[in-house]
Amino acid sequence: MSTIIGQQLRQAREARQLTLEQVSRATFIRPHYIQALEAGEFGALPSVTQTRGFLRTYAGFLGLDVDGLIAALDEQTTKKETGARQANDGAATEAAAARLEPAPGAAQAQEIFKDVGQRLQKQRELLGLSLEDVERHTHLRRHYLQALEAGSLADLPSPVQGRGMLHNYAAFLGLDPEPLLLRFADGLQAGLPARPSASAEPRTIPLKPQQSQSPGIGRRIFSLDFLSGIVLLIAFAGFIVWGAIRIFSLNSQGAPTPTARSIADILLATATPSETPTPGPTSTAPLPTLPAADTPTPADKTAAAATSTLLAKLQTTPGAQGRIQVYVTVIQRAWLRVTVDGKKEFEGRVLPGSAYSFIGDTSVEILTGNAGGLQIFFNNQDLGTLGVFGQSMHRVFTQEGVLPPTPTTTPTASNTPRTTRPVEATGTVQLPSGAP
């Protein structure tokens, strides 16, 4: 019947001189499905429903009797289903009869396994291989290889693993694994009746009686998930409260105001040991009033007290009379450079409480960046501070007194004076009284 349906379809297509590709583009049916319809191979189609749809579309495109072809297809399908059902029933009957017949025992299964093992051992000896060689190349343990050759199924891990080992062993020896695997399966089938069947006596599992009472309302409301959510919400709220209290406490304390170090502290921290003065001896001489920026310290009082003692020493120093004597007392931090007779004697930073004495023949120059921080004694006379706080000062002490430094001028080119015509006197010029 299916062949007749396919012949009608093919004859109609050839009568219209159409190719499979043209029919496929027109009906949107793939070419191999069209070939299956024309050959009557309806089993190659995806399903019965799709077969009916393809046949209806193809027959309608060719102008054939669609209903007659569908009826013939349904009749053929019904016959196939009836035949398949009868075949299944026959197979079931045969299987039941086979179960009733006595199956071969364990001895027959052992013979089958030994036969498979002898084939493996014979092939291995024919190739001149030892069990160690096979183990090295197939990575199968030696005792498993021995169990396969001896047909001892009990020495293998499991029938499934034994089947895989048999396949690898046979493939390595160059044998066809399929016949050996089928023989191995026959041995397993033959040994089934000898094994205790797990399904011989079905085990009954006692069922727990169903609880007729439903859980209470309180248990449904206060479940584990509900309680976990409540705990998480409480923890989150506590964290928010703690964070707010922490922020308010930090704001109430106020932001700390950092105190920057003075530039003098930074400069003095980098001073070399040679620039650190040594405080002089203690005396009771008064010190000048310091600016409000620096409060007098015990070091200032120590430096001022050394004034009278050092002056007395200078007066009694041999050769000091008739020369230029300059005594410097440090009141505030300052930078100081002293040049005696054109030679630099000292340059660096000085600290309050230190004192320096300089004696020269022609001149003593003092250059400082803080004139208010130095008190000067010139030839045993107290001149006070050189200036005010932070003022740069340069003074030269000579036999004539305290002089400012001689300015250095750079000569510049002068313009040539223009020639003017002499003016003739036309009268008498009267000079002012007292003029020569």
Buried (B, 14 or more C-beta within 10 A) or exposed (E): EBEEBBEBBBEBBEEEEBEBEEBBEEBEBEEEBBBBBBBBEBEEBEEBEEBBEBBBBBBEBBEBEBEEBBEBBEEBBEEBEEEEEEEEEEEEEEEEEEEEEEBBEBEBBBBBBBBBBEBBBEBBEEEEBEBEEBBEEBEBEEEBBBBBBBBBBEEBEEEEEBBEBBBBBBEBBEBEBEEBBEBBEBBBEBBEEBEEEEEEEEEEEEEEEEEEEEEEEEEEEEEEEEEEEEEEEEEEEEEEEEEEEEEEEEEEEEEEEEEEEEEBEEEBEEEEEEBEBEBBEEBEBEBBEBBEEBEBEEBBBBBBBBBEBBBEEBEEEEEBEEBBBBBBBBBBBBBBBBBBBEEEBBEEBBBBBBBBBBBBEEBBBBBBBBBBBBBBBBBEEBBEBBBEBBBEBEBBBEEEEBEEEEEEEEEEEEEEEEEEEEEEEEEEEEEEEEEE
